[in-house]
Amino acid sequence: MSKAFTCRSSTGLLGRLSEGAPLSASSLSILLQAMIESHRDCGSRSARVRVRFDLLIRRPALVTEVLSEWKSYPVCVTARQVGRLTTFQAQVGVSILRPAPARRRCRDT
């Protein structure tokens, strides 16, 4: 049995990730463990969470240091816990030839 979690407020399991602390392996591990604990009655031993966001980086202009631009890179972080094994996967979309980054969806693995 699977339950979907949504973050609509600062309460609940996913709300903890949006309280200002940086996204880290530790914070994702704590979330995965809390998800498993919340399904203890189902006998669940595994959980997965996927976080997608755009990473904004300020880049200086090539001609003058006074001007700069913001570049957006799509990021997808997936964390899984099965039993005692926890794995993490990070994907970052980078465009080389295009002025705007190509948007890609995370692959399900």
Phi, psi and omega in degrees: 000142183230142174239142177264136178251134175237153181253098179253346178211182182277003178260166179091178186297309182286336178300333180296330180289339185260018183271016175102346179283148179295148174290126183214167176300322180296314181294324177290322177297318178297317178297314179300316180296320178295323177296317179295317179299322181290346179246021182304322181295340178271352183077020182288138177238009183219157178205156177217141175224141178232130181240126178241139177198166175259124176272120180260127180233130178277127181241136178289150177291153182287329186273315184224144181286343182291323182269151176208170179221161175258131178248136181253130178237120178290133181235141175226123178243125178242132177235136180228144171229124175234111186064238180261358182266124177244131179234152180229143176223134178235136176233135177232127178274126180232127175259140183253316185261340183269148177289332179245140182292144176283135180271128179231147175275154176292141175279138174280128179236000000 
